[in-house]
Amino acid sequence: MRTLPCSSRRRQRGATLVMGIVFLTLLMFSVAVAFRMSNNNLKAVGNMQSEAEAEASAERAIERLISSDTIFLAPAATNVAQDEYGVTVALGAPECIRSVAIEANTSPDSNPNIYIQNLPPGNNSGYVDTHWDIAATASGAGTGARVVVHQGVRLVMQSDPNPCP
């Protein structure tokens, strides 16, 4: 077996060290890039969750508002305190988009309760079909998320007093 001269071994050891440093540097950069990408993805997911919580809070506030039709008789803007997620919701006044008088005995329902009156068909029934738009703006205090939600509502209401000016 033949041994390499001393000068040849020294050159090999230096090349190995340089190659090891280059590979470690490349590995360090790839780990840093992966860490930065995962950190950005985590922030994006957190923002989407905050936005979804704000949207859900706005929808809950609208559902509570429309659970009673009294708000449609005297539309007014309302504010809701912060909910369990720390989201504040401001509800705009319901806006009447359209109102159509309902003729007597024209309901397609099999059990028309309000449309049946002792009037011949074609006469005014005393009720109107109203279409409303409700806007809710939800703002997350700690997250900065802000969402505007619009909800359409259709109600049959008495035509006197006129609910839809």
Summary of the structure (lengths in Angstrom):
residues: 165
radius of gyration: 34.2
end to end distance: 106.8
largest distance: 120.3
contacts: 425
relative contact order: 0.15
helix: 39%
strand: 28%
